[in-house]
Amino acid sequence: MIHELRIYHCVPGRLPALLDRFEKITLTIWERFGIRQVGFWTVEIGDSNADLYYLLEWENLAERDAKWSAFSADPEWQQKRAETQRDGPIITHVTNLILTPTAFSALG
């Protein structure tokens, strides 16, 4: 089992739009592709309160590559993403980490 930590760094003032897109659009599409989320977090105290952190769970990199590619190419996702960016970009950049649990990890 591996986990993918993704951090979306938002354009100032656009975090609410990103949260809305995940809640109302992205998660439903992920369900179709079998993409499993562990959780989502915003920053209460820290470097930036304009960031969204989330963790995905994968069996292996092959599963991740296949499902993420299918999701990224999905016409509904592409259309909805474009619609949510009509007022301008939502994110400035994404930080992406593939994590492997240690032998003593509770999420092993």
Protein Blocks (a to p, Z undefined) as FASTA:
>chain_A
ZZddddddddehilmmmmmmmmmmmmmmmmmnopacfbdcddfbdjblcbccdddddfbl
mlmmmmmmmmmmpmklmmmmmmmmmnopfbfbdcdddddddfklfkZZ
